Amino acid sequence: MRHLIQIGVVLTSLLLVVDAVYPQWVQTNGPEGGNVYCFAFMDSNIFAGTDVGVFRSTNHGRNWLKANHCIEDLSVGCLYIFNSIIFAGTQGYGIYTSTDMGNTWTTSNNGMTSSYITGFTVIDTNLFVSTNCNEARSGGVYRTTNYGLNWEEINADTSSNYCTLCIAAYGNILLTGGGEGINRSTDQGKTWTWVNNGVEGLSIRTIIEVNSKLYAVGWGRGIFFSNDSGQNWNFLSSSGFGTNTIILIDTLLFGASNITEYNFQPVSRSTDYGVTWEYMNDGLPRKAVYALGSDGTNIFAGTDGWGIYCSTNFGETWDSSNGGLISSFVVSMIYSKPHLIVGTNDERLFHSTDDGENWYLYDMGFSYPTIYSFAVVNPYIFASGATRIYRTDSIAYNWTEAINGLDNNWICNLSAFQGNLLAFTDNDVYRSTNFGMNWDSLDADLPEVYIVRTAINSTDIFATTCTKGTYRSTNGGKNWTLIGGELNDFCANAIAISDTNLFLSTSYGTFISSNYGETWTDVSIQQDVSRFLVHGKNIFAGTNGAGIFLTSDNGINWVDISEGLYNKSIYSLSISDKFLFAGTRSGSVWRRPLSEIIDNTNTSSSDIPLIFKLQQNYPNPFNPSTQISFSVPKATDVTLKIYNVLGREVALLVNERKQAGEYKVTWNAEGVPSGVYFYRIVAGDFVETKKMVVVK
């Protein structure tokens, strides 16, 4: 490609000394929750299948521990216990088994050619498994006679070789359900017969025995029953729109729904074997329920994103049961001291004030969408999702909407620029100069397209798209110039600016430009980069599936710093004074000590700070003068102003470009009355405000 200069890249793995140089990543204690697809019960142990393997509880679901060594990055869609062996069916990786309560797992796929497992059942000493379709082949049914050591496909040459979504045994009769209805075998899978009389055209998700009858769930169409061992079917009732599974607990029948449309109700209960139903959702979130199970004492519901809920009174009320269940998708994150705030893909917002030791779910008092973007304009933190922007103060407790003037446009990205807030929507750029109270259209000449990422320094704004290239604005976001060159032919995933070096990750590779996009040099780390984070001279790159890499020499060398990070799909990155934080796919938030990641050789002088920082003035209170210290890790335009409690500027202490270093400035308050004052620094996209008191 013209203008693209290929240079050598050194990937430094440091495999032999990584533990000595970099301590491993540590998973924080949250946020709790995540997708839960299935349950299994053995003695006093409860097992739950999630997007990150299996969790186990030994105290009726009050607390959960990982029971997933070797399968911690696999999605487990079904669990079954047979002869004290735990069978875990994964989505795309076949079957794993454990004989030690989930502490260790081994593959159990000898003879299997399908890897998407949907269910298990047993007849005598034979274990049967159903599998779903994938792009390579159709699904089908397999059998093992030696507890999973070997599997035999029992339907390769029959009409049963289709997408099987469930499997059940009724005496010696084997039944499968799927998108083409119900298939039945009376000889343990040697021959099969379609038995769709009464369920024609239905997608069958569950088949169970209830009160000496067979029940089948037609997804979104209700419940059907058979009095003749599954040969003919009759409509029984509907337990709610979108029912996908039912279970029998004593004489009570429970149904769960995973379609969140219309008058959505997650769980229903029947006291007459499914003839009539009542909704049982007190305490449940309005989220899809994938699984129901019972340990004989409690009932458990596995939800979409919100983890596990437990009922101790047969569904009358439900409570969250997620202690230790850490498997959320963390799609956005920001650190604003002392708050680490994260958004998860299931429309939840959490915060921690102790670097992830404890997490708290925001109760905003109203429903809100998934939060994909944050920005800070002190003293406020802003969050956006869908068509909404929310604002909270530095206490980060109460959130309010801040959308006046946005005209209900879809918000792609939030960014702070020169003390103001920019909202990139799907058809314009909006600016707020009063902390989100009002928004004005800039009538920007960007194309009407989704802005994937932005990067900002003290004078320029850069914006990437996936279909229309990469752009630069030098006048606050009103006018834009296409700068990507031939890279504009590829989807841009991430962008960052470090001094005058612009990093751009595309579907073609990762590149750097030292002239604002006129020419580009390939510095590819040979991974799909989803996020950049700039920290002084250090550039962190989070990838889709390969973990996190670090460069301190403008991309010439990249170091893999992912040791101990078992979930390597990175959705978000943030940094505090002490830690680098990573939001992952189904692994919640991980952290690593910043001092151990960044080597001292990353800076040319020990006097150069690692981060932007504004110190508390000293002395405080004071009369008549005080000293204010601040840190600048790179060359940046800096302003430092003093304001009174009415927001009026009373002094301008700094207004110039500062090189990297530590600075001190003195303010003499002679001539101003006693009272509370605020000092505010703006250094590039770093903005912080602190309070001080003049006493005379």
N, C-alpha and C positions, 0 to 999 in steps of 0.2 A: 504494500500500500504506500502511496506517496505521502511524504511527511512523517511516516512512522519508522523510527530508527530502532532496529533490533539490537539490544545489548544483552550481555550475559547476566544471568541471575543466579545468585548463590542462595540456596535454601539451607539454612543452618538448623539441623534438628537437635544436635547436642544430646543424643540419646543416652550416651554413657554417663553424662554428668548432670542430667536435667534435674534430678532430685537434689543435688548439692547446690545448684544455682537457683532453680525455681521451685519453691514448694508447690504442691499440687493445688488445683482449684478446690474450693470447698463449697458445697451446696448450702445456701442459707436455709433458714427455717421456713421458707415460704416463697411466694404465696401458696397457701394450701388449696387443694382442689384439683381439677383437671377432668378429663373424660374418663368415665368408668363404664366398661362394656359388659362385665360379667362377674359372677361370684361363684365360689365353691366352698364347701364346708366339710371339715374333718375334725371330729372330736371337738375340742374347744378352739380350734383354729378357723379363722375366716380368711379366704383369699380373694383378692380383687384384681381383675385384669384391667390395665390402663394402657396409655400410649407409651409408657416407659416401663413396661414389664409388669411384675406382680408385686402387690403389697400384701402383708399378712397382719392380722390382728388376733391377739390372744385374750382380749378383754371385752368381747362383745362389740367391737367396733369403736371403742372410745379412742384408741390410739392405733396407729399403723406403722409398720416397719417395712423397709424394702426386703423383698424375698426374691430377688431377681438377678443374682450374679450370673453373668453371661447373657442375659436377655434384657438388660436395663435400657437398651435403646430400641426395643421392639414393641410393636403394638399388639397386645394380647386381646383377641376378640372373644375367646371362649375358654373355659376351664372345666376339667372333669377329673374326678378322683376315682380310681379303679385299682383295687388290690393294694391300697395305701400308696399308690403312685399318683402324683399330680401330673396331668397332661395339660399343657398350655398350647392352644391353637393360635398362631399368629397370623397377621395380615401380610402375607408375602414371603414368609420365611419358614413355613411349615410348622412342625410340632416339636416342642421341647418337653422333656420329662424331668421330674425331680423325685428323688426317693428320700430326701432329708428335709422335708417341710419347706422347700423352696430356697434353701441356702445355696444349692448348686443345681445347675441345669445342664442337660446334654441333649443334643439333637436326636430326633427319632423319626428320620425321614427315609430310611432305607426302603426302596420300592415305590416311593411316592413321586409323582410328577406334577401334582398340583400343590401349591404352597399357600393358598388362601383358605384357611380353616374356618368352618362355620358352626360345627357342632360335633358332639360325641354321643354315643349310646351303646348299651351292652345287651347282648343276648347270650345267656349261659356264660361261657368264658371267652366269648368273642367280643372284641371292641371294634366298633364301627365309627368312621369319621366321614363327615360331609365336607365338600370343598366347593368353593365358588369359582366362577370363571375369571380369567385374566386375559390379557392381550395374546398370550402365547397359546393357550389351549382352553378347552372347556373344563368345567368342574366334574364332579363325580363322587363316588363312594369308595372307600377303602376299608379293608378289614385286617386286623392283626389277631393272631392266635397265641402270640408270645409276648404280650404286654408291651408292644411297641418296638420290639427289636427289628421286626420286618413287617412290611405292609404289602397287601395284595389288592390291586384294583379289581373290583368285583362287577364292574358294569361297563367295561371298555367297548363291548360290541352290542350294547343294548340301547334302547331309547332313553335309559336313565342317565346317560352321559350328558348332563346339562348343568346349569348353574344351580347348585343345591344350597339353599339358605338355612336349612334346618334338617334335623334327623331325629327320629324317635322310634322306640320299640314298644310294641303292644303284644305281650306274650312272645311268641316266636315270629311275629309279623314285623317287618321293617318298613318304615315309611319315611319318605323324604319330601320336603316342600321347597318350592322355588318359584321363579318367575313364570313357569309353565304349568303350575298347579301341583298336584300331589302324585307321587309314584309309590307303588306298593309291591313288596316282595314277600312271599310266604316261604321261601326257601333260603333265607339269609343272604339274599343278593344274587343268586344264580340267575333268576329271571325276574322281570319287572313288568308291571301293568299300570298304565295311567288310570287313576280313579278320580276323575274330575267332575263327575255328575253332581251338580249343585255348586261347584266352585270354579266353573269355567272362567278363564281369563283373569283369575286372581293371582296375586303374588302372595304365596304362603310363607309366613315368617316364623310361626311357632306351631308345633303339634305336641299335645300332651294328653295324658289320660285324666279324666275327671269323672268321678262317681260312676265308674265302669263304662264310660263312654270315651270316645276320642273327640277332642276339641282341636280345631284348626283356626288360626288367625289369618284372615285375608287382609293384608295391609291396607288400612284406610277404608275397608269395606265391612268390618265387623267380625263376629265369631260364628263359626259353623260347627255342627256336631254330627257324629256318625254313630248309629246304633248297630251297625253290622261290620265292625272291625275295619272301617275305613273304605268300604266299597261304594257307599253312597253318602252324600252330605246334605245337610239341611241348615238353613239360616237360623241362628239362635237369637242374636241380639248384637247391638253395638255398644261397646263400653266407652265410647268417645272417639271422636275423629282422629284417625291416625294410630290406633292401637297396633303395636308391633309385637308385644309379648304378653303372656298371661302365666300366672303361677297359682297353684292351689296350696293354701296354708290352712291346715285343719279342714274346716268346712267352708272357708272363705276363699273366694276367687278374686285375685287382684289383676288388673290390667294396666299396662304402661303404654304411653304414647310418645312417639318421637317426631310428630309433625306439629310444628309450632305455629300453625296458621288458624284462622277462624277463631272460635271460642276455645282456645287451647286449654286443656286440663291434663296435667301430667299423669295422675294416678286415679284409677277408679276401683271400687270394691263392690262385690256382689255377695249377698248372703243366701242366694237361692240358685247357686251353680250357674250364674251367668244370664238368668232370665231378665233381671233388672239390675241396674247399676246406680251407684252414687259416687260423686266425686269426693276424694279424700286427700286434700291438698293443703291443709292448714300447716304452714311452716315451710312448704316446698317452694323453691323458686319456679317461675314459669319457664322452665327449660325442659328440653327433651329428656326423657328417661329411657335409657338403653337397656337396663337390667333391673330385675327384682330378685330378691333372695331372702331366705330366713334361716336363722340358726336354731330355730325352735323357741326362742325367747323374743327376739327382735326381728323386724322386717327392715330390709335395706334396699334403697333405691340408688342405682348408679346413674348419674346425670351427665348431661352435655356441659362440660366445663366446670360445673360447681361441685364436683366430687360426689361424696356419698352422704345420703341423708338416712336417718334411722328413726323408726317408730317403735315405741315400746307398748303401744296400745292399739294394735291391729289397724294402723293407718289413721287413727283419729287425729293425731298430731305428729309432726316431723321436726327433727332437729339435725343440724349439721353434725356430721361425724367424720371430720377430716383431720384430726390430730395426727400430724406426721405424714399425711398423704400429700406429697409435693410433686405435682406433675402438670402444672399449668403452662399454657403457651404465653410467654411474656413478649408482647409485640411492641411495647414502647416503654421508655424509662427515662427519668431525669433525676439528677441529684441537685438539690438546692438546700444547702446546709441548714439544719441537720436532717432534712427529709429526703429519703429515697422513695420516689413515687413511681409505681409501675401500672401499666394497663395490660390486662389480659384479653385474649381473643373471645372471651365469653361475657363481655360487657360488665367487667368488674374493675375496680380501681382500688389499689392497696397502697399503704405507705408504711415505712419503717423509719424510726429515728435512732436506731442503734446498729446501723450497718447490716441489717437483715437478720438480726437475732430474733426479733419479734415483728410480726406483721399484723396490720389492722385493716379490715375492709371498710372503705368509706360507706357510710349510710347517708347518701346525699338527699334523701327524702323524695326523690323522683327517679324515674327510669332514665338511663343514659346509654348511648351506644358504646361500642368498643372504641377506646381511646388509642389513636394511632400517632399522635404528635403532641409534644410539649414545648413550651417556651417560657423563659423567665424574663420579666421586666420588673425589677425590684420596685416595690416590695411584693409583687404579685407573681404567682405561678399560673400559667394558662395550660389548658388541655383541650384538644379538639378531637371530634369523631363525627362522621357523617356530616350533618348540616349544623352541628352545634359546637360552640366554644364555651368553656367554663373557666371561672376564675376563682382563685382562693388567695388569701393573704399569706404572710410569712409563717403564720401559725399552722397553716395548711390543714384546717379542720372543716370549715364550712365552704361549700362551693356554690356559686351562683352563675346563671347564664350571662354571657357577654356577647350578644349577637345583634344588637341594634344596628341596622344598616347593611347586614350581610345578605339580605334578600333570599334567605333559605337556600343559598348555593351550597354545593357539596364541597367541603373543606379538605383539601389534599394535604396541606402542610402548614405549620405555624413556624415563624422565625422572628427573633428579636434583632432589630437593626437600629443602631444609633439611638438607643433608648426608646424606640417605638416598636410596635408590634405589627407584623405583616401576616396576613392570611391569604394563602394561595388557594383559590377555588378552581373549579373546573372550567370557569369562563372569564376570570379576572383576578387581579390582585387587589386586596383591600388593606388599608392602613388605619391603625388606631394610634392617636397621639395622646389619649387620655386613659390609658390602662384598660382598654377594651370596652369602655362605656359607650363609645360610638365608633362606627367604621365608615370610612369613605372609600369609594371606588377610585383606583388610580387610572382607570381606563387603559390598562396595560396592553401593549401590543404583543403579548405572548399568545401562542395558539391556544384554542380552547381544547385543552388536553390535561390529563392528570399529571401533576407535578410529583415525581417520585421522591426526589431528595433536593435539599438546598444546602449551600455552603456560603458562609458570610465572613468577610473580614471588615476592617474599619471603613472601607470605601466601596466595596463591590459586593454584589449578590450574584450567585450562580445557581441555576436551577436545571435539573435534569428531567427528561421525559423518557418514556419507553418507545415512543413512535415518532416523535418530532425533533429529536436532537437535544443538545445542551445549549443553554443561553446564559448571557451575562448582562447585568444591568449596572450602570455607573451613576444612576440618578435616583436611587432609592426604590426602584421597582417599577417605574412608569414605562421606560423604554428598554428594549432588550435586543441584543445582538446574538445571532447564531454563531457559536464558537467551536463546535465539536469537529468540524471538518469531516473527513471521511468516517470518523467514528459515529457520526449521526445516523449511519445506516444500521446501527446496532442498538439494542435496548440498553439504556444506562441504568444501572442498579444502585450506584452509590457515588458520592462526590465529597471531596474535602479540600480545604485550602490551608496550607501551612506556609507562612511567610508569603513568598511569591510563587510557590509551587502548588499547582492544581492537580489533584489526584482524581481520576475518573475510572470507575469500574463498569465495564460493559459486558455484554454476552460474548464479545470477541476477546476480552482480556482486560488487564488493568494497565493504565497509562498515566504518565506524568507530563505536565506542560509547565515550563518556566516563563512562558510569554502569553499567559491567559488564553491558551487554546489555539494559537496560530499554528504551532507544531506540537506533535505528541511523540513521546518515547515510550516504548513498551517496557514496563517494569512488572510484568505479570507474575503473580505468585502461583499461577497455574491452578487457581481455585476460583470458585464462583463467589465473589465478595458481595455481601449484602449490606454491610455497614462499615463506615469509617469512623474513627474517633481520633481527634488531634489533641495531643498533650505536649506542648512545647515542640521539641524536635522529633517527638515520637508519634508515629502513626500506627494505630491499631486497626486491623482489618478483621471483621467478623464474617464468616463464610457460611454458605449453605451446605453444611455437612462435613466440613473439614476443620472446624474449630476456629481459633484466633491466632493471627500472625502479627508480628511487630517488626517495623523497620525504623531505624534511627538515622539512616543515611539516604533518605529520599528514594527508597525503593530499590537500591542496589542489592541489598541483602534483606531477607525476610527470615525471622526466627519463629518457629512454631512454639507457641507458649500455651498449648492446650493440655498439657499433662494433667491427668486426673479429671478432665472435663468429659464425662461419658456421653453427654448429649451435645453434639458438635454442630447443630444447626442453630446459628446465632441470629436472633431476631432484633436485639437491641443491645447497646453498650452505653455505659455511663461511668463516671469517675468521681471519687471523693478525695479528700486529703490523704486517705490511707489505703483505699481499695480501688481496684478495677472491678466493675460489675458487668455481668453478662446475662441478658435475658434470653432464654433458650426455648426451643420447641419441646414442650412437654416436660421440661426439666426445671421450670421456674427460674429463680435467680441464683447465680453462682457468683463467688467473689474470690479475689486473689490479692494479697498484699502488694500495693503499688511499689513499695520500696524494694521488693524482691524481684519484680519484673523488669524494672528499668535499671540498667547498669550505670554506674557512675560515669562511664565513658560516654554516656549519651549527651552530656553537656560539656562545653569547653572549659567551664570554670565552675568551681563549687559555689561561687557567689550567684550563679544564675538560678533563679527559682524554677521549680517544676510546674507550678500552677499559678493562675491569677488568684490574688488574695487581697482583701481589704481588712486591715487589722482594726481592732477597737482602739479609739484614740486614748492617749494617756497624757496627763491625768484626766480623769473623768469622775465626778464633776470637776470644773476647773474655773480659774479666774486669774489673769485675763486670757492666758494662752494655753494651747494644747498641741500635741504632736500627733499627726496621722501618718501611718505607715502603710505602704501597699507594695505588692509584688507583681512584676510583669515578666512572664517567661519568654516573650518574643517581642520584636519591634512592633509597636502598636500606637495608634493615636489615643491619647488619654485626656479625659476631662475629669476634674474633681471639683464639685460645687457644694456650697452650703445652702440649706433651705430652712426657713422657719416653719412653724406648725401649720401655717396657712398655705404652704407650698411655694412661697415666694423666694426667689434666689436672693441671698444676702451677700454671697462672696464667691468669687471664682479663683480657686487656688492653683489649678493646673489646666492648661489647654494647649498641649503640644504633643508631638510624637516622642515617645520614650523608647529607648533601647531596652533589651532584656536586662532585668536587675531588680534590686530592692531600693525603694525610695521612701524618704520621709519629708513631710512638709508641715510647717507650723502655721496655725491660724491664731491670730490675735483678735480676741473678741471685744476689744475696746470699742465703744460706740454702739454696741447692741445691748438690748436689755437682757436681764436674766430670763431663763426659760429653757425649753427643750428645742434642740435644733437637729437637723439631719444632714449628714454628709453622704454624697452619692458619687460613685466612680463609674465611668463608662470607658471601657477599654476593649475596642472591637465589639464582640458580641457578649463580653462579660460585663454585667451590670450588678452592682451591689450597693445597698444603702444601710447605714448604721445610725444609731441615735446617740446624742451626747447632750450634756446639761451644762449650761453656763450659770454659775452662782455668784452673785455680787453682794 
